[in-house]
Amino acid sequence: MDKKQQIVKKYKGKLLGVEASGKGKDYFVEDFLDEKQLLNFLVNLYDHETEFTKLGFKFLEEYYSIDYIVGLLKREEPDFPYGDPYAPKDYLYMKAKYAIDE
């Protein structure tokens, strides 16, 4: 089993994020493995429509790396975090600091 598969197994079934509005969707490993869903989740952090759990941020660090996530955001959403004075990486770490407990 390679390292990525081990990480997926470690976080399987764990709550990685939540949607605070609408249907109140919960996010799990499968959601974050789909980069389109992950990007949507990350973009919605700005409006407080989604929130990380502490485990969710750890998963992103272990599976992708925060530098990869920042690259994804810069490529797909170059204005993120939309006029906020933080750089994308700093913004993500700030959101992780206040992540909810799972």
C-alpha positions as YAML, in Angstrom:
chain: A
units: angstrom
residues:
- id: 1
  name: MET
  ca: [0.00, 0.00, 0.00]
- id: 2
  name: ASP
  ca: [1.49, 3.34, -1.01]
- id: 3
  name: LYS
  ca: [1.63, 6.42, 1.21]
- id: 4
  name: LYS
  ca: [-1.43, 8.13, -0.32]
- id: 5
  name: GLN
  ca: [-3.54, 4.99, 0.15]
- id: 6
  name: GLN
  ca: [-2.42, 4.80, 3.78]
- id: 7
  name: ILE
  ca: [-3.46, 8.40, 4.34]
- id: 8
  name: VAL
  ca: [-6.89, 7.75, 2.79]
- id: 9
  name: LYS
  ca: [-7.31, 4.66, 5.00]
- id: 10
  name: LYS
  ca: [-6.30, 6.65, 8.10]
- id: 11
  name: TYR
  ca: [-8.98, 9.31, 7.48]
- id: 12
  name: LYS
  ca: [-11.70, 7.06, 6.02]
- id: 13
  name: GLY
  ca: [-15.02, 7.74, 7.73]
- id: 14
  name: LYS
  ca: [-13.70, 10.78, 9.62]
- id: 15
  name: LEU
  ca: [-15.46, 14.12, 9.38]
- id: 16
  name: LEU
  ca: [-13.15, 16.51, 7.51]
- id: 17
  name: GLY
  ca: [-15.40, 19.52, 6.99]
- id: 18
  name: VAL
  ca: [-18.93, 20.81, 7.25]
- id: 19
  name: GLU
  ca: [-21.21, 23.06, 5.28]
- id: 20
  name: ALA
  ca: [-22.71, 25.67, 7.56]
- id: 21
  name: SER
  ca: [-25.47, 26.75, 5.22]
- id: 22
  name: GLY
  ca: [-27.99, 25.08, 2.97]
- id: 23
  name: LYS
  ca: [-28.31, 21.34, 3.49]
- id: 24
  name: GLY
  ca: [-25.52, 21.17, 6.07]
- id: 25
  name: LYS
  ca: [-23.43, 18.69, 4.05]
- id: 26
  name: ASP
  ca: [-20.65, 16.82, 5.82]
- id: 27
  name: TYR
  ca: [-17.36, 16.30, 3.98]
- id: 28
  name: PHE
  ca: [-15.32, 13.13, 4.10]
- id: 29
  name: VAL
  ca: [-12.19, 11.76, 2.38]
- id: 30
  name: GLU
  ca: [-14.07, 10.98, -0.82]
- id: 31
  name: ASP
  ca: [-15.15, 14.62, -1.11]
- id: 32
  name: PHE
  ca: [-11.64, 15.97, -0.65]
- id: 33
  name: LEU
  ca: [-10.16, 13.47, -3.12]
- id: 34
  name: ASP
  ca: [-12.32, 15.02, -5.82]
- id: 35
  name: GLU
  ca: [-10.40, 18.22, -6.60]
- id: 36
  name: LYS
  ca: [-13.49, 19.93, -8.00]
- id: 37
  name: GLN
  ca: [-15.41, 19.36, -4.76]
- id: 38
  name: LEU
  ca: [-12.35, 20.30, -2.74]
- id: 39
  name: LEU
  ca: [-11.96, 23.55, -4.65]
- id: 40
  name: ASN
  ca: [-15.64, 24.36, -4.12]
- id: 41
  name: PHE
  ca: [-15.21, 23.65, -0.39]
- id: 42
  name: LEU
  ca: [-12.13, 25.91, -0.20]
- id: 43
  name: VAL
  ca: [-13.79, 28.76, -2.07]
- id: 44
  name: ASN
  ca: [-16.77, 28.57, 0.27]
- id: 45
  name: LEU
  ca: [-14.48, 28.99, 3.29]
- id: 46
  name: TYR
  ca: [-14.38, 32.68, 2.44]
- id: 47
  name: ASP
  ca: [-18.11, 33.16, 2.94]
- id: 48
  name: HIS
  ca: [-18.13, 30.94, 6.03]
- id: 49
  name: GLU
  ca: [-20.35, 28.49, 4.17]
- id: 50
  name: THR
  ca: [-17.87, 25.70, 4.89]
- id: 51
  name: GLU
  ca: [-15.48, 25.02, 7.74]
- id: 52
  name: PHE
  ca: [-12.61, 22.61, 8.26]
- id: 53
  name: THR
  ca: [-12.44, 20.18, 11.10]
- id: 54
  name: LYS
  ca: [-9.00, 19.90, 12.65]
- id: 55
  name: LEU
  ca: [-8.68, 16.47, 11.02]
- id: 56
  name: GLY
  ca: [-9.74, 17.90, 7.67]
- id: 57
  name: PHE
  ca: [-6.88, 20.35, 7.59]
- id: 58
  name: LYS
  ca: [-4.44, 17.66, 8.70]
- id: 59
  name: PHE
  ca: [-5.68, 15.47, 5.86]
- id: 60
  name: LEU
  ca: [-5.00, 18.23, 3.33]
- id: 61
  name: GLU
  ca: [-1.51, 18.74, 4.73]
- id: 62
  name: GLU
  ca: [-0.71, 15.03, 4.59]
- id: 63
  name: TYR
  ca: [-2.39, 14.06, 1.34]
- id: 64
  name: TYR
  ca: [-1.83, 17.11, -0.86]
- id: 65
  name: SER
  ca: [0.43, 19.57, 1.03]
- id: 66
  name: ILE
  ca: [-0.70, 23.12, 1.63]
- id: 67
  name: ASP
  ca: [1.61, 24.37, -1.13]
- id: 68
  name: TYR
  ca: [-0.26, 22.16, -3.62]
- id: 69
  name: ILE
  ca: [-3.61, 23.48, -2.35]
- id: 70
  name: VAL
  ca: [-2.38, 27.07, -2.73]
- id: 71
  name: GLY
  ca: [-1.25, 26.27, -6.27]
- id: 72
  name: LEU
  ca: [-4.68, 24.83, -7.05]
- id: 73
  name: LEU
  ca: [-6.35, 27.96, -5.71]
- id: 74
  name: LYS
  ca: [-4.02, 30.27, -7.63]
- id: 75
  name: ARG
  ca: [-4.70, 28.36, -10.84]
- id: 76
  name: GLU
  ca: [-8.47, 28.03, -10.47]
- id: 77
  name: GLU
  ca: [-9.40, 30.99, -8.24]
- id: 78
  name: PRO
  ca: [-6.59, 33.55, -8.64]
- id: 79
  name: ASP
  ca: [-8.40, 36.21, -6.58]
- id: 80
  name: PHE
  ca: [-8.79, 33.97, -3.51]
- id: 81
  name: PRO
  ca: [-9.22, 35.12, -0.74]
- id: 82
  name: TYR
  ca: [-11.10, 37.85, -2.58]
- id: 83
  name: GLY
  ca: [-9.65, 41.08, -1.31]
- id: 84
  name: ASP
  ca: [-8.80, 39.76, 2.13]
- id: 85
  name: PRO
  ca: [-5.38, 41.09, 3.18]
- id: 86
  name: TYR
  ca: [-4.02, 37.56, 3.75]
- id: 87
  name: ALA
  ca: [-2.09, 35.52, 1.22]
- id: 88
  name: PRO
  ca: [-3.93, 32.27, 0.36]
- id: 89
  name: LYS
  ca: [-1.54, 30.15, 2.44]
- id: 90
  name: ASP
  ca: [-1.87, 32.41, 5.47]
- id: 91
  name: TYR
  ca: [-5.64, 32.48, 5.04]
- id: 92
  name: LEU
  ca: [-5.83, 28.67, 5.03]
- id: 93
  name: TYR
  ca: [-3.67, 28.42, 8.15]
- id: 94
  name: MET
  ca: [-5.83, 31.03, 9.86]
- id: 95
  name: LYS
  ca: [-8.95, 29.00, 9.01]
- id: 96
  name: ALA
  ca: [-7.21, 25.87, 10.31]
- id: 97
  name: LYS
  ca: [-6.40, 27.62, 13.57]
- id: 98
  name: TYR
  ca: [-10.10, 28.08, 14.17]
- id: 99
  name: ALA
  ca: [-11.16, 24.73, 12.72]
- id: 100
  name: ILE
  ca: [-13.92, 22.92, 14.53]
- id: 101
  name: ASP
  ca: [-13.33, 19.80, 16.53]
- id: 102
  name: GLU
  ca: [-14.62, 16.69, 14.88]
...
